[in-house]
Amino acid sequence: MLCLSLVTNYYLFQKAIVYYKALNALRLDPLESEKGGGGQDVESRVGKRPLIVFFGDSRIARWRPEPDVAGCTFINKGLSGQTTAQLKLRLKKDVLSCSPDIVVLQAGVNDLKTIGLFPENSKRILSECKANLYEMIQTLKADGIAVVVMTIFPTGEPGFVRSLIWPQEIDAAIQETNRFLLKITDKRISVIDADSVLSKDRFIHPEFEKDMLHLTDRAYARLNELLRPYLVELSNNLR
């Protein structure tokens, strides 16, 4: 028992060190610019037309391969764990600086999942998430960029442990944010309902769930089928 206790305590200590380092690294680099995004050959792709930038959190960062759209160049600027506040702050440096023709945006779950940790701030968290998304969309539009917004992807059903910090209010907030996005009407802005291909009974379909927040390759294949017609039409209009 003593040995088991020592091993367990050592494991927990090491986990605490990892999280402590991550917290302080974030304080030093709030935008996590050192993580980069897009790979090492981004500079070689900037300037090629039509240029499409994927922008968002880990669900965007893991999007491989991109849709098959002939003649288009893709750059992925997704970063794991980022909130809409972080994305908004790095929009100019990481996206506008590339002068893209089209931007595919998906984000918000990292904001809304904190409702379980800070329930007293739930209204503010939801309001700021929607405001940040809308501001980014309008900034991109004002720069002459065609915007394709994906609604927040559904999550997996939380297990017992996760449910302790994942109340139903998080799922309600995701749905409210998606309804907000789907109400946007503008010829330069396309909003795509990801639930139409990913969801089953409020949660992500089991075959598309890699873990509670992330998607399988099959899920990205379905998303490519959903997204491709939009990108084809938009890119053809640019030629």
N, C-alpha and C positions, 0 to 999 in steps of 0.2 A: 504493500500500500504506500509506503514511504517513497519507494522508487517511482511508482505511478504518479504520485503527487508532485515529485520533483520534475519529472518529464513534462507533465501538464503545465506546471508553472513556468517552466522554461519556454515551452511552446507559446504560451500566452504572452510572456515577456517579449519574445521575438516578434510576435504579431503587433504588440503595442509599439515597439520600436519602428516597425515598418509604417504604421499609421502616423506616428509622431513625425517621422521624416517626411512623409507625404504632405502632412499639414504644413510643416514649416517650408517645404519646397514651394508649396502653393502661395505662401506669404511672400516669398522672394520673387516668384514669377506668377502673378495672378492669372495671366493669360496663357500660361503654359507654353510660351513661344518656343522653348527649347525642345518640345516634343515635335515641332515642325508640323508635318501633315502634308500629304501629297507625294511623298517620295523624294528621292534625290534628283530626279530629272524634271522637276517642276519648271525651272527656268527655260528648259529647252522646249517646253510645251506652250508657255505663255507667248502669245502673238499668233499662234496657229488658229485658224478660223474654220467653222464656228467653234468657240471655246465654251465648254460646259463645266461649271464648278459645282461639286457636291459639297454642301456645308451643313455641319451639325455636330451631334454628339457621337458616341460609339456606334450607334446604329447606322450612321452614315459612314463612319470610319471603316466599318467592317464590310461595306458594300462592295463586293467583288464577285464577278466582273461587272462592269457597267453595261447598260443596255447597248445592243448592237445597232448603232446609228451611223450609217456610212458617212465618212468625211468629217466626222466630229472628233474633237480632241477633248479629253476628260482630265480634270484635276480633282482629287479628293482632299478636301480640307476639313474632314471630320476629326474631332479629338474626343477621346473617351472621357466620360464623366462631366463634361462641361454643361453648365447651365445656360439659359438664354442670356443672362447678364454677361457672362464671359464671352459668349459668341458675339453679342452686340459690340463689345469693346474691341474685339479683334476683326470685326467685319471689314474695316477700311484696309488694315494691313494685310490680311490674309485673302480677302476676296476682291475688293474694289481695285486693289493694286494689280490684279491679274487682268483687269479689263475684260471680264467674261461677257459673252453674249447671252448666256442662260445660266441661272443659278437654281439648283435643286436644294431646297431647305427642309430639314426635319429636325425638330428639337422640342424640348419641354419636359420630358419625363424626369430629368434630373432635378428640375425645379420642384415639380409636383410631388415627387416621392418624399421630399422633406416635410410634407404636411404631417406625416406620421411622427416625425421628431419634434415638430413645432406646431402642434394643433392650434395653439392660441394665435398663431400668425397665418392660419390657412387662407383667409380672405385676401390678405396682402400678397401671399405667395402666388395665388391664382391670378390676381389682378396684374401683378408685375410680369408674370409669365406671358399673359396675353398681350400686354403693352409692349414688351420687348420683341415678341414675334412680329407684331404689327409694325413697330418702328423699323425693324430690319427689312421687312417686306417693302415698306414705303421708301426706305433709303435706296434699296436696289432699283426699284422702279424709277425713282427720280434720276438715277444714273443711266437710264436708258436700257436697263437690263430686263430681259424677260424672266419672270419669277415663276417657278413651279414649286408649290408648297405641298408637302406631304403632311397629312394629319398625323398626330402622334401615334406611333404604332401601338397596338394593344400589348399588354403584358401577359405573362403567364399567371396562373392562379397561385397566390401565395400559399406556401406550406404553413405548418403550425408556428414554427419559430419566426418566419418572416411576417406572418399575420400580426404578430405582437407590435410591429412598427409599420404595418401596412393596412390601415383602416380602410373601410369602404369609401371614405371621403377622397382618397387618392384617385380611385377609379372614376368617381363622380367628377372630380376636377379635370381629369383627362378628357372625359366625354364633353364637359362644358367648353373646354378649350377647343376641341375639335369642332363643336357646333359653331363656335365663334369664327374659326377659320373658314368653315364651309359657307359662311354668310358673306364672305368677301367676294365682291363682283367687280371685275376690272379686266379689260381686254388684254392688259399686260401681265395679269396675274392668273395663273391656273392653280386651283386647289384640288388635290386628288385625295379621295377618301380611301386610306389604306385598309380600313376595316373591311372594305368590300371584298378583299381577297385574303386577308390574314385572320379575321376574327371568327370565333365560334362561341356563342353563348357568352358574350362580353369579353372573354379572354382570347388569347392567341390560340389558333388551332394547334393541337398537340404536335402535328407533323412539322410545324414551322417553329417550334420552340427549342432553342438551344439551351437556354436557361431562362430564368424569369423575365429578364430584360432584353435578351439577345436572340437573334434569328438564325435559322439554319440556312444552308446554301439553297435549299428548295424554296424557302421563303423569298430570298433575294431573286431567284429565278422568276417567281410569280410577280414580284414587284417590278422587275424589268419588263415583263409582258404588259403590266398596267401602265408603266411610265413611258415606254418606247413611243407609242403613237403621238404623245404630246411633244416629245423631243424631236421626232421626225418632222412634224408640222412646223414647229417653231424654227428649227434649223433650215428647213426649206424656204421659209419666209425671209431668212437672212441672206440667202444666196441670190 
